Amino acid sequence: MNAPVDVSFFPRNAKPLTAYRPYWAKRFGTAPFLPTSRAEMEQLGWDSCDVIIVTGDAYVDHPSFGMAVIGRVLEAQGFRVGIIAQPDWQSAEPLRALGRPNLFWGVTAGNMDSMINRYTADRKIRSDDAYTPGDVGGKRPDRAAIVYCQRCREAYKDVPIVLGGIEGSLRRIAHYDYWSDKVRRSIVVDSKCDLLLYGNAERALVEVAHRLARREPVEQITDVRGTAFVRRAQDEGRTWWELDSTDVDTPGPIEPHINPYLTTSEQAEQAGSSCSKEQQAPAQGEADGAIGAVGADAGTEANAGLPSQGFDFKPVHIVANPALRGRNARALPPREQTVIRLPSFEQVKSDPVLYAHANRVLHLETNPGNARALVQRHGEGATARDVWINPPPIPLSTAEMDHVFGLPYARSPHPSYADETGSHDGATRIPAWEMIRTSVNIMRGCFGGCTFCSITEHEGRIIQSRSEDSIIREVEEIRDRVAGFTGVISDLGGPTANMYRLGCKSPEIEAACRKPSCVFPGICSNLHTDHGPLIKIYRRARQLRGIKKILIGSGLRYDLAVESPEYVKELVQHHVGGYLKIAPEHTENGPLSKMMKPGIGSYDRFKRMFEQYSAEAGKKQFLIPYFIAAHPGTSDEDMMNLAIWLKTNGFRADQVQTFYPSPMATATAMYHSGRNPLKRVRRYMRDKEEEQVDIVRGEKRRRLHKAFLRYHDPNNWPLLRDALREMGRADLIGNGKQHLIPTWQPLTDGSYKSARRTNSTASGKAGKAGEAKTFARAGKPVAGRILTQHTGLPPRPGVNAAKKAAKSPKRPR
């Protein structure tokens, strides 16, 4: 195997996306929509497609949809790209609709993992699919990436298959599968694809496409960063330094060093035995000792003058110890020629400790500046295969990001999805497109490192930002081209809204860093937190003609925001539509340390700033915190304390998020192994810091943690009463304000009503403790009113609101 040719971290040293010579088919020009049928191909004058993308999502030609980005990037390189969206996977015939691709199949399960898309955190089948016309569920198979690859192979056996998308990224090594509750093989093995491109793969995809266009066999494309593939064990190259990481430390007795100046008999005597060989031939033993001593002291020249006595002298090869550090760091092998061997699939499948160890090694090798290649064996004996994972791709530069987002997207669903009126807003509407049709993605990546999140595993920790002009052009394009635009931009953000142009102060330090997070346990001293460029974009965008409001809908990292009061003021006074959603996730240090999230003190600080700037602007706005139930490391007492905090602060959780173990996430490794991969994984735990992680398993306990978040739902009260009594906290059961849940139970089933409706209508009776006060009287909030997580908005003042509140039927709480 050839060593990687591009080992530089910096984008300026990577070949730019626009530096490739276009493929000959560029003469066909740009398609208004990438073709999905033979008729569309004929209209474009195509006789065939160079690349056909198979996707589990409906085709929406928008830069927020992966298949559109990949298709337009390849089109800009001169390739003819067709799309087969949500095919019937029962046979290979639908995959033949566009004919045989000239170069390769591009396969993706879609913007979401197909299993997460189809199943809830309780493994129940969803009835909807936001990426399907009409929000209809069941339009893609389980583990869609594997199924689509199989059907592509059936359709045209000899065409290379290149797998991508988040489903492939999160399964590039042996991974725990929550839905089957077992460790599954790498998706490269199960799908039998020729190449897997993980992450945002524009750079790798363009390189692979041009090399396949030059008729280079796909088996020889093994040196592209951001790719994974399968090779036979005997086909491994000889230019790699292999570091064995197939086991964890196993403490045991330390054997003493042998004294080189002792004879064989003296060594045996010291060990409590005798040497029969020396007793039989003492002269020969003395010769042995003499030769050994001279050889050790005088070297090979002295040895050359001695009689051989039948010995075969061999030169000694000194190999640098990779474990050396400090002054001997130069002795380490070159990182670009080093591969780390992870525990095999069979090992991690049967040993949770080794699974946690492999997960830790994987996450330590994710910085493009210093990551080494990884290899993991699958199978045994003659059937053994190695899955090779090359280092992550070099992040895109700002110019390359502008190029990708500036391609000629139609910014709408394919015309074939239109209803009888030619609209996409009726029965065939695609909810995912509705959500992002007036939003702008300004950056990629996240250095937060939250253990339950898959963003860093997919997009990486290096922030890749667009230029200000590119962002403003897209806002203007939405204003001028999107039908029904009302003047409101729904979001100006990304994975994290306020990480635009944030990064390490030193490129050298950034290239060498191996920390999983730049903001945990505190903000790194090398991270600059200047929100100035983002503030400038906000102000410029909201001053554009025809733009009434710029909202921020992406997740906000509030521990970073408080470092820039000017940013918080700009955000609160101009870009909040009544309420702002943020995610502290929990209040207790136990689960927060397993999530790598800041303490609740950061939330309190942000809340004070939020309220201060809202008051200065004369606005009544509310923070809506989101929390996770049943996360690894969360005890029942932690959830009880969170419920008390929620009630004390007057919050009712309308939408509750239960921990969902996604493949390859650090929190998922905790869930499966009971160990904490954020720290060194050992076979035997030595101290308190290596305690077993508390894992919330089983339906009953997961329901309990969810019930604590929804302490106000009468359906949960029986479960909570039993749990509180078992925990010795029966003092929280009662009918006073200081109690968490009441002692009485409604006669009805207590079905939970939408928080939007509950907050703006009158409440019913609350039992012996007294009549429940209505939340709205004459249209004005009552003291002690409880906000909701979803809206946080009080009843609107006015005569109509008062009339509605008076007419609303009373319901038991």
ABEGO torsion letter per residue (X at the ends): XBBBABABABAAABBBAAABBBBAAAAAEBBABBBABAAAAAAAGBABBABBBBBABBBBBBAABAAAAAAAAAAAAGBBBBBBBGBBAABAAAAAAAEBBAABBBBBAEABBAAAAABBAAGBBBABBAABBGGBBGABBBGAAAAAAAAAAAABAABBBBBBEAAAAAAABBBBBAAAGBBBBBAAAAAGBABBBBEBAAAAAAAAAAAAAAGBBAAABAABBGBBBBBBAAABBAABBBBBAABBBBBBBBBBBBBAABBAAAAAAAAGBBBAAAAABAAAAAAAAAAAAAAAAAEAAAAAABBAGGBBBBBBBBBBBAABBEAAAAABBBAAABBBBBBBAAAAAABAAAAAAAAAAAAABABAAABBBBBBBBEBEAABBBBBBBBBBBBBBAAAAAAAAABBBAGBBBAAABBAAGBAABAABBAAAAAAAABBBABBEBAAGBAABAAAAAAEABBBBBBAAAAAAAAAAAAAABBGBAGBBABBBEABAAABGBEBABAAAAAABABABAAOABBBAABBABAAAAAAAAAAAAABBGBABBBBABBBBAAAAAABAAAAAAAAAAABBGBBBBBAGBABAAAAAAAGBBBAAAAAAAAAAAAAAAAAAGBBBBBBBBBBBGBBGBBAAAAAAAAAAAAAAGBBBABBBBBBBBBGBAAAAAAAAGBBAABBBBABBABAAABBBBBBBEAAAAAAAAAAABAABAAAAAAAAAAAAAAGAAAABEABAABABBABBBABAGBBBBAAAAAABBBBBAEAAEBBBBABBGGBBBBGBBBBAAAGBBBBBEAAAAAAAAABBBBBX
